[in-house]
């Protein structure tokens, strides 16, 4: 382990976080709101990070696997802790609630403890949106792009941070990969901001929602989320960009460089789009059958919002019939594509899992049947990857169950407990019961909120990254 290198990296992280907090400071001055809370928060982060960067000398700049895991976990915890300061210093939230809101932001979960967003300072809502945008592509991936300037290699960070069972690099150099991903990320954010302004949002509202759409985070400046704007055009724009954000960014890159056949021929993309279309059709049918409003736009919006783990709302889907709610619950579990900003188990794992099951069924009852390997992208999927996928599914269910039991033990009904666990581990946002699309998480006591904070971080880092540090042999190697 290289503690000096880890400390150096975290010091730079705090300096970067301090610089980001200057933006809400400037916004507060423009809006005529108190500037001191944001300036003080930035100075605290700077005062903690600068001495480390100046005082720590690193001879060995090689980051090993264990260093990468520790840096990733520490970075998310530190970002969440220091990112909570503006909520505290503006007297908007209590300390535990501030931490919950910050963790929910950086993990792009979108669950909130705020009950009256319209009364929150606009500069604070901007910072709230920024935390999701920073967390969307990953604060670590952003830092990897800058690592060559610091003389630090970042491949192990990329492996620990990038969602999905495999990390599909665009170029041989990891830093160049990170920069290209961020170029796409920033470009799509700018395009949505322009589109929302044209659709009638103010530049401030459009910026906040562009930041939280491309990150599939779902924080809004309106108490009624996207539905509060009463604009079909805005809803269609958000639908398009939620979908784009939930697609593997490698596919975006391939489209950008003209590799259209390679991009559109991706098996995961076809599976994912088919899943969304099927889920939307079932929801529309269920609503029509129950004599409820069956607008394709409303159904499609909620399906994509939940499947992409964004969490925006245009309807109170808690009033929908049971079949539609079951679809919503399944989408909370599945999530978006690997290599996107979405949460959940990822559609790539689901697709490979389905193919593995099909392979088993084909051999079932035929003792002499030839074993055909599970294939993806024209290549056989290694057994170790299949084992990791099944282990991930099992661990996911175990953690969701454990978190649900803790919530239920605090006195909440089974629907609230189960969906609170699903939405936290899957980084979705809203749940059902007492935490529906137009409710909030302020109903929970501090212990439950802290439990959900841990679940959100574990889910954002795909479980194994966090849990591996609790193995004794991790510290011995």
RAZI-V206161 format. One record per residue. N is the residue number from 1. SS is DSSP state (a for helix, b for strand, c for the rest). D_FIRST is the distance of its C-alpha to the first C-alpha in whole Angstrom. Layout:
<<N,SS,D_FIRST> <N,SS,D_FIRST>>
This chain:
<<1,c,0> <2,c,4> <3,a,6> <4,a,9> <5,a,9> <6,a,9> <7,a,12> <8,a,13> <9,a,14> <10,a,15> <11,a,17> <12,a,19> <13,a,19> <14,a,21> <15,a,23> <16,a,24> <17,a,25> <18,a,27> <19,a,29> <20,a,30> <21,a,31> <22,a,34> <23,a,36> <24,a,37> <25,a,38> <26,a,40> <27,a,41> <28,a,42> <29,a,44> <30,a,46> <31,a,47> <32,c,48> <33,c,45> <34,c,44> <35,c,41> <36,a,39> <37,a,37> <38,a,35> <39,a,35> <40,a,34> <41,a,31> <42,a,30> <43,a,30> <44,a,28> <45,a,25> <46,a,26> <47,a,26> <48,a,22> <49,a,21> <50,a,23> <51,a,22> <52,a,18> <53,a,19> <54,a,21> <55,a,19> <56,c,16> <57,c,15> <58,c,13> <59,c,13> <60,c,11> <61,c,11> <62,c,10> <63,c,9> <64,c,7> <65,a,9> <66,a,7> <67,a,6> <68,a,10> <69,a,11> <70,a,9> <71,a,11> <72,a,14> <73,a,15> <74,a,14> <75,a,16> <76,a,19> <77,a,19> <78,a,20> <79,a,22> <80,a,24> <81,a,24> <82,a,25> <83,a,27> <84,c,29> <85,a,31> <86,a,34> <87,a,35> <88,a,35> <89,a,36> <90,c,39> <91,c,40> <92,c,40> <93,c,38> <94,c,37> <95,a,33> <96,a,32> <97,a,34> <98,a,33> <99,a,29> <100,a,31> <101,a,32> <102,a,29> <103,a,27> <104,a,30> <105,a,30> <106,a,27> <107,c,26> <108,c,30> <109,c,31> <110,c,34> <111,c,35> <112,c,37> <113,c,38> <114,c,41> <115,c,44> <116,c,46> <117,a,44> <118,a,47> <119,a,47> <120,c,44> <121,c,43> <122,a,43> <123,a,40> <124,a,38> <125,a,39> <126,a,38> <127,a,34> <128,a,34> <129,a,35> <130,a,32> <131,a,30> <132,a,31> <133,a,31> <134,a,27> <135,a,26> <136,a,28> <137,a,26> <138,c,23> <139,a,22> <140,a,19> <141,a,21> <142,a,23> <143,a,20> <144,a,19> <145,a,23> <146,a,22> <147,a,19> <148,a,21> <149,a,22> <150,a,19> <151,c,18> <152,c,15> <153,c,15> <154,c,15> <155,a,16> <156,a,13> <157,a,14> <158,a,18> <159,a,17> <160,a,16> <161,a,19> <162,c,22> <163,c,24> <164,c,26> <165,c,25> <166,c,25> <167,c,23> <168,c,27> <169,c,26> <170,c,29> <171,c,28> <172,c,26> <173,c,24> <174,a,22> <175,a,22> <176,a,26> <177,a,26> <178,a,25> <179,a,27> <180,a,30> <181,a,29> <182,a,29> <183,a,33> <184,a,34> <185,a,33> <186,a,34> <187,a,37> <188,a,38> <189,a,38> <190,a,40> <191,a,43> <192,a,43> <193,a,43> <194,a,46> <195,a,48> <196,a,47> <197,a,49> <198,a,52> <199,c,52> <200,c,53> <201,c,50> <202,c,49> <203,a,47> <204,a,45> <205,a,45> <206,a,44> <207,a,41> <208,a,40> <209,a,41> <210,a,39> <211,a,36> <212,a,36> <213,a,38> <214,a,35> <215,c,32> <216,c,34> <217,c,34> <218,c,37> <219,c,38> <220,c,41> <221,c,43> <222,c,46> <223,c,47> <224,c,48> <225,a,45> <226,a,46> <227,a,50> <228,a,51> <229,a,51> <230,c,54> <231,c,54> <232,a,54> <233,a,53> <234,a,50> <235,a,49> <236,a,49> <237,a,47> <238,a,44> <239,a,45> <240,a,44> <241,a,41> <242,a,39> <243,a,40> <244,a,39> <245,a,35> <246,c,35> <247,c,35> <248,c,32> <249,a,32> <250,a,32> <251,a,35> <252,a,36> <253,a,35> <254,a,37> <255,a,40> <256,a,40> <257,c,40> <258,c,43> <259,c,41> <260,a,43> <261,a,44> <262,a,40> <263,a,39> <264,a,42> <265,c,42> <266,c,39> <267,a,39> <268,a,37> <269,a,39> <270,a,42> <271,a,41> <272,a,40> <273,a,43> <274,a,45> <275,a,43> <276,a,44> <277,a,48> <278,a,48> <279,a,47> <280,a,49> <281,a,52> <282,a,52> <283,a,51> <284,a,54> <285,a,56> <286,a,55> <287,a,56> <288,a,59> <289,a,60> <290,c,60> <291,c,62> <292,c,59> <293,c,58> <294,c,57> <295,c,56> <296,a,54> <297,a,52> <298,a,51> <299,a,50> <300,a,48> <301,a,47> <302,a,45> <303,a,44> <304,a,42> <305,a,41> <306,a,40> <307,a,38> <308,c,36> <309,c,35> <310,c,37> <311,c,39> <312,c,42> <313,c,45> <314,c,49> <315,c,50> <316,c,50> <317,a,49> <318,a,49> <319,a,53> <320,c,52> <321,c,54> <322,a,51> <323,a,51> <324,a,50> <325,a,47> <326,a,46> <327,a,45> <328,a,43> <329,a,41> <330,a,40> <331,a,39> <332,a,37> <333,a,35> <334,a,35> <335,c,34> <336,c,34> <337,c,33> <338,c,29> <339,c,28> <340,c,30> <341,c,30> <342,c,31> <343,c,30> <344,c,31> <345,c,30> <346,c,31> <347,a,34> <348,a,32> <349,a,31> <350,a,35> <351,a,36> <352,a,34> <353,a,35> <354,a,39> <355,a,39> <356,a,37> <357,a,40> <358,a,42> <359,a,41> <360,a,41> <361,a,45> <362,a,46> <363,a,46> <364,c,47> <365,c,50> <366,c,50> <367,c,49> <368,c,49> <369,c,48> <370,c,45> <371,c,42> <372,c,41> <373,c,38> <374,c,37> <375,b,37> <376,b,36> <377,c,36> <378,c,38> <379,b,35> <380,b,34> <381,c,32> <382,c,29> <383,a,29> <384,a,26> <385,a,26> <386,a,29> <387,a,28> <388,a,25> <389,a,28> <390,a,30> <391,a,27> <392,a,26> <393,a,30> <394,a,30> <395,a,27> <396,a,28> <397,a,32> <398,a,30> <399,a,28> <400,a,32> <401,a,34> <402,a,31> <403,a,32> <404,a,35> <405,a,36> <406,a,34> <407,a,37> <408,a,40> <409,a,39> <410,c,40> <411,c,43> <412,c,43> <413,c,45> <414,a,43> <415,a,43> <416,a,42> <417,a,39> <418,a,38> <419,a,38> <420,a,36> <421,a,34> <422,a,34> <423,a,34> <424,a,31> <425,a,29> <426,c,31> <427,c,31> <428,c,34> <429,c,36> <430,c,39> <431,c,40> <432,c,43> <433,a,45> <434,a,45> <435,a,42> <436,c,44> <437,c,44> <438,c,46> <439,c,44> <440,c,41> <441,a,39> <442,a,40> <443,a,42> <444,c,39> <445,c,38> <446,a,34> <447,a,33> <448,a,34> <449,a,32> <450,a,29> <451,a,29> <452,a,30> <453,a,27> <454,a,24> <455,a,26> <456,a,27> <457,a,23> <458,a,22> <459,a,25> <460,a,24> <461,c,21> <462,c,22> <463,c,21> <464,a,19> <465,a,16> <466,a,17> <467,a,18> <468,a,15> <469,a,13> <470,a,16> <471,c,15> <472,a,14> <473,a,13> <474,a,10> <475,a,9> <476,a,10> <477,c,9>>
